[in-house]
Amino acid sequence: MNDAVRQYLGARFGFDGLESTTGETLKALKRAPHFGLPLPEVAAFLQDCDLVKFADMTPTVEECERALAQAERIVRATMPAQAAHPPFAQEARAS
């Protein structure tokens, strides 16, 4: 999940998300125009993922569920406006 979010953010905002440290990622996002999400929220997600990856922490089921929800929120909040409402969703609303 961590790699997916990092890769997405890098592709979306023009940096190498998989090769960037958490600090480098946050610095890149700070420069991104119209980022649309509080950086402390993204920082908390990335730092929690770092604990699992580098400090060998084993998260609880609840922590995993919370991380999944955070990852989804990060992606959805940073999607381009058109992508946030795919055509099939617009067609369903029009019906």
C-alpha positions, -999 to +999 in steps of 0.1 A: +000+000+000+029+023+009+046+018-025+013+022-044+006+056-027+042+067-032+042+057-069+009+074-074+020+107-058+052+107-077+035+101-110+008+127-102+031+154-090+063+148-111+088+132-088+102+096-082+079+085-055+094+051-050+130+064-047+122+094-025+124+093+013+095+105+033+111+139+038+118+142+000+083+132-008+068+158+016+092+185+002+080+177-034+044+178-023+049+211-006+059+225-040+030+209-058+004+234-070-031+227-057-021+196-037-054+197-019-046+177+013-030+188+046+006+177+045+005+165+082-020+139+072+002+126+044+032+128+067+015+107+093+005+080+068+041+079+053+057+078+088+034+050+099+044+031+068+080+037+075+077+022+110+063-010+095+089-011+068+121+000+086+114-005+123+098-040+119+066-029+136+037-052+131+004-032+128-029-044+143-058-052+121-073-018+131-041+000+121-041-018+088-077-008+081-070+028+091-039+029+068-060+016+039-086+043+045-059+069+047-043+057+015-076+059-003-083+094+011-049+106-001-054+092-036-090+104-039-082+139-026-054+144-051-070+130-082-076+155-110-111+168-109-122+149-141-108+116-128-126+120-095-159+116-114-154+089-141-179+090-170-198+059-158-206+077-125-219+108-144-241+085-166-255+069-135-264+103-120-280+114-152-303+084-153 
